[in-house]
Amino acid sequence: MSEIKSWDKKTCDILYKQGLIKPEQYERALEEKKKSQYSLTQILVNMGLIQENQIQQALEKFYQVQGINLNQFQIDSSVIELIPKEICNKHNIIPIQKMLDNQNKLSTLVVAFTDPTQLLVREDIRIITKAKVIQPILSNPIAISQSLEKYYGVSVEKVLDNLEAEDDIDVGVSDEKKVETIDNITDKDSPVVKFVNAILNEAMKKKASDIHFEPYEKNYRVRYRIDGILLEAKAPPRDWAPSIAARIKILSKLDIAERRRPQDGRLKVRTKEVDMDFRVSMMPTLWGEKVVLRLLDKSNLQLDMTKLGFEEDDLKLFKSCINLPQGMVLITGPTGSGKTTTIYSALAELNKTDINISTAEDPVEFNLEGINQVQMNPDIDLNFSSALRTFLRQDPDVIMVGEIRDLETAEISFKAASTGHLVVSTLHTNDSASTIIRLTEIGIQAYVLTSTINLIVAQRLVGKICENCKAPVEVTPQVLMNLGVPQNEVLEYKVFKGKGCNNCNNTGIKGRLAIYELLPMTEKIKDAILKGANQSQIRYLARELGLRTLRRSALLKLKRGLCSIEEVINSSIKDI
């Protein structure tokens, strides 16, 4: 058991006296302390037995002083340098502000304490800093510890302490046949290797979609994207930045010496339960190389279209369009809107022994058995347009184009769609109507669009409310009507929100589902396009013809208690 500091024990005593923790909870925290470098108060929070703001309120009540929110306070580096890191860590204190006298000497130093009654500590600080006055201010121990990590850095032990226990994992270069373990290249017992392995391991366990390693001038940040939300992980010392970047470069066979240009690669992690591919992106920034890893979790890929979020009538329309013998289906939306999942689910639906499917992707994110997938490679002039030309000589039934980016790719795609092939592709547009305008702007003639496109699908992702902490929320009818709910439907809505718990990383969101807007190419829509209708006119006509917009689709999820009001607002424009 690591040493229990006096300020930590006193804080727990205060929480106990105010009835915020029970004796058995304190005993559980003591047991956990035997294998942890964290304070008892931090352990209580990690175990979900108390919240940080409750600790702050308890300390303010006990000491009868107003506290400070350190998370909203930026401390100057000249202040941090006044007190050594060892003293701050020992007493859980941090200097936050200094005031100088007329002779430019230190007059007053404001220091955040967990226990502002530590008179001897205050006197020691006064002697060390040669300040005339040490002015104490109250903050909870967790906020102070976080600030110490932010401004002073954190020990190796503490970095690894709160990460998930590292499984027996092999980490190496991703290829078609095997994982090449590289423990012989880098010392597997080094702290950096342990840290990177632990981060990869924890990201997989938490079902993260991305990992961000971010160097800044005074600190280093690691974040996971989970259910669309970026959450901070325990960060290593700032001076680890080059070593972390080098370790990931080795794993993904990138050039270690190249720090000035972006680089892309892949690596694979193998555990007893799962094999996981990671897409690696290195980018030089002002303070070092930022690394982003995308987790390509095939087990997390939802290929069952009935579970994606389609309404029943929309799903029927989508299936009918992708089963047509020729034409084009376009999946649109911004980056991170779930287009890949939707398009792969469509391919899985079509993947039968009597159908030849070829895909041109950049990059190939998931390997699908029975589908001919081609990775784009600009170094050898293998791009979407050249791949499409080859596909047309390969007797295809279905062609998937990862993204229509330019006129050349668009022209070949439309040619294929009009000559007996089904083409499925994606486009970065905000809604279904704007897709028509985007294609005409890059040079596709209106008559080609109307004769070729079967369906345009616009989509977004909304966070699902965590069922473990789901709770009803009182909202006024006016709030719902402002969202676009018709007045006669307001009473049918019962609104929920996740309060936040350990199961959802205190976000209130667990998992995501898609909302869709489907625009079929009907005769009236074709006629409007041929007459040169603009985006607003096309959208208005589509709504008149029964288009369910993204906002309306999101409101249906809200009505069923699947998502919150915030998700409705964030995922769709107000146009029902």
LINGISUL-V128239 format. One record per pair of residues at least 4 apart in sequence whose ideal C-beta (glycine too) atoms are under 6 Angstrom apart, sorted by sequence separation. I is the first residue (numbers start at 1). J is the second residue. If there is no record, write none. Layout:
BEGIN
i: <I;I>
j: <J;J>
END
This chain:
BEGIN
i: <4;21;32;38;50;75;83;100;101;125;139;148;154;157;191;236;240;310;333;347;382;405;430;444;448;449;475;481;485;504;521;533;543;548;563;567;4;15;16;21;38;44;75;83;88;126;139;149;154;183;188;203;215;225;226;249;270;284;285;302;310;350;377;391;404;416;429;439;444;465;480;485;504;521;528;533;542;548;557;558;15;44;88;101;333;376;404;417;429;481;498;500;504;557;33;45;60;100;172;173;186;214;223;224;249;269;282;283;322;376;416;98;99;126;172;203;321;331;391;427;500;99;125;170;172;213;223;224;254;268;282;364;429;172;246;413;439;480;498;528;558;29;32;56;98;170;212;222;254;267;281;331;364;83;122;331;401;413;82;97;211;222;252;266;280;374;477;480;528;29;95;96;221;252;357;358;359;360;362;554;29;210;220;252;265;278;279;79;95;96;208;209;220;251;208;264;278;384;399;554;93;94;208;220;554;79;219;263;277;351;93;109;116;206;351;475;75;203;220;262;404;435;551;92;109;116;399;473;550;111;113;385;403;404;519;551;25;260;322;360;385;388;398;399;400;401;432;472;473;551;552;106;107;108;109;110;111;112;340;384;396;551;215;432;470;549;108;110;112;114;360;385;431;549;12;252;470;471;469;11;20;91;469;8;166;213;465;1;8;112;166;410;466;469;517;1;358;465;468;517;20;167;410;414;418;2;156;163;166;407;417;468;515;407;164;516;20;160;164;358;414;466;515;163;302;515;18;305;356;362;164;195;356;357;358;359;360;361;303;355;360;466;15;248;14;245;466;303;245;463;82;241;464;14;350;92;463;464;94;192;196;461;92;63;94;461;462;94;192;459;460;459;458;88;457;456;185;301;455;496;493;85;484;497;298;453;68;70;150;200;296;217;67;68;80;216;67;162;204;215;65;70;215;63;159;75;214;450;70;159;213;346;59;450;171;173;212;343;211;446;56;153;210;446;7;55;153;432;209;339;432;179;328;52;327;460;484;179;174;484;174;436;174;326;326;328;329;330;331;332;326;330;332;171;437;464;465;41;42;169;170;434;462;39;169;433;436;174;332;167;463;10;330;433;462;433;7;7;462;460;37;37;338;337;337;338;37;328;337;36;328;329;333;329;330;331;332;333;327;11;324;321;321;338;317;314;309;314;309;308;310;228;227;231;229;227;227;48>
j: <8;25;36;42;54;79;87;104;105;129;143;152;158;161;195;240;244;314;337;351;386;409;434;448;452;453;479;485;489;508;525;537;547;552;567;571;9;20;21;26;43;49;80;88;93;131;144;154;159;188;193;208;220;230;231;254;275;289;290;307;315;355;382;396;409;421;434;444;449;470;485;490;509;526;533;538;547;553;562;563;21;50;94;107;339;382;410;423;435;487;504;506;510;563;40;52;67;107;179;180;193;221;230;231;256;276;289;290;329;383;423;106;107;134;180;211;329;339;399;435;508;108;134;179;181;222;232;233;263;277;291;373;438;182;256;423;449;490;508;538;568;40;43;67;109;181;223;233;265;278;292;342;375;95;134;343;413;425;95;110;224;235;265;279;293;387;490;493;541;43;109;110;235;266;371;372;373;374;376;568;44;225;235;267;280;293;294;95;111;112;224;225;236;267;225;281;295;401;416;571;111;112;226;238;572;98;238;282;296;370;113;129;136;226;371;495;96;224;241;283;425;456;572;114;131;138;421;495;572;134;136;408;426;427;542;574;49;284;346;384;409;412;422;423;424;425;456;496;497;575;576;131;132;133;134;135;136;137;365;409;421;576;241;458;496;575;135;137;139;141;387;412;458;576;40;280;498;499;498;41;50;121;499;39;197;244;496;33;40;144;198;442;498;501;549;34;391;498;501;550;54;201;444;448;452;37;191;198;201;442;452;503;550;443;201;553;58;198;202;396;452;504;553;202;341;554;58;345;396;402;205;236;397;398;399;400;401;402;345;397;402;508;58;291;58;289;510;348;291;509;129;288;511;62;398;141;512;513;144;243;247;512;144;116;147;514;515;148;247;514;515;516;517;148;518;519;250;366;520;561;559;152;551;564;366;521;137;139;219;269;365;287;138;139;151;287;139;234;276;287;138;143;288;138;234;151;290;526;147;236;291;424;138;529;251;253;292;424;293;529;140;237;294;530;92;140;238;517;295;426;519;268;417;142;417;550;574;270;266;576;267;529;268;420;421;423;424;425;426;427;422;427;429;269;535;562;564;141;142;269;270;535;563;141;271;535;538;277;435;271;567;115;435;538;567;539;114;115;571;571;157;158;459;459;460;461;161;452;461;161;453;454;458;455;456;457;458;459;454;141;454;454;455;514;518;516;513;518;514;514;516;463;463;505;507;509;512;502>
END
